Amino acid sequence: TEAAREAVPQARAGLLPNLTLSASRSKNYTDITQNTLLGRNTSSFDYLAEGQNLTLRQPLYRRANLAQYRQAEAQVAGAELTLDKERQNLAARVAGAYFDVLAAQDQMRFAAEQKKTYYEQWQRAAAMLDKGAGTRVDRDEAKARYDSVLALEIDAANAVDLAERTLASITSRPVPAAALAPLDAQRLPLEAPTPASFDEWVALAENSNPELASLRLAIEVNNQEVEKQRSGHFPTLDLIAQRSYSASETVSIIGSQYNTN
């Protein structure tokens, strides 16, 4: 997004004045040989030539530059909406991972309570069998339920660890399960949606969805690209102001100076 934001000042530069300054200075050694009535005559010249040129150019009408500027504005707006979409996605991912940890914790606590209950049932069935008031089948079934819940508890512990690692991978920091605030039902009252019309919510989603808005701007970007190509058939108009200075440009005008506006 930061890179995309630079498109607007870059495009704006095509509408602003441009100032160019150039300067040169050279040392010249020239020998001129001429045929005269008295024979060949050679003259040597040693002189400095220099010049400066200052040009100011202000675009007055450049259709392509205007299209470039509008295109840049649409590109930046689209990038901002894409950033907003990614922020929303991040919020949803963090919330989902957070609730997954809480759900895994609840499942683990449930498995622990089950283990405690089934252990008591197993011990009770074993005691009844020892006293002759129970059956071996009851004791073995209770033991089987206890063993199965031990496996569930291991799965629940693994689920908690996985959920914590998933949340940590998003936040880039370790997240101890004990540090997470549990859900408070008293602070989550269920309220009817306002407005209560499904069609209104659909319209709101279509108008507020950053991805849809970004796609609309992408259409505008392409429209301006077409406009940029079409502008090649139109003239351009610039206001140009120039000042130049030169001295001893050639051997024939040594010592002459020119100021041109």
Summary of the structure (lengths in Angstrom):
residues: 261
radius of gyration: 41.9
end to end distance: 45.0
largest distance: 152.7
contacts: 654
relative contact order: 0.16
helix: 61%
strand: 22%
